[in-house]
Amino acid sequence: MGTKDEFVRKMHSELDQWNNKIDALVTKVDQAEEQVHAELHKKIETLRGKQDKAHKQLSELEQASEKAWKDMKVGVEIAWEDMNLGIETVWDAISEAIDSAKSRFK
């Protein structure tokens, strides 16, 4: 097995290798988290845009005459459905990202 000093050097070398591997894993996790965060934030920003559009259409609907609101109603309903679908899609993506992160660390 060699001398005590050789054994200690070998153990230090292995510890250094483990530290490097752990650091590399942390970097990969951080990068993945940044990518997931960036992607989800983009989706949320898209939702905010849809929300603003729906809010604007609702304001216009509130101020419309009795006759005009019937024509506008369809557009508001479409915007609302688009918003609901967008929220569900982003919610599913966030849930999936959380579940994926949990499964990696079990």
C-alpha angles and dihedrals in degrees: 000000000000130000129331090251092053091049092048091049090050091051091048089050091051091047089052090051091050091049090052092049092048091048089051091051091050090051091051092049091048092049092048091049091050091051092048091046092048092048093048092046090053089052091048091050089052088052091050089054091051090047091052090049092050091047091050092049091049091051090050090048092052091054096042124107120255091261097044096050092066090059092045095046094080092053092050091048090051091049090049093050090047090051093049092049091047092051091049091049094050092043090053091048092051092047091048092050091050093047091048091051091048093050092052092058101045 
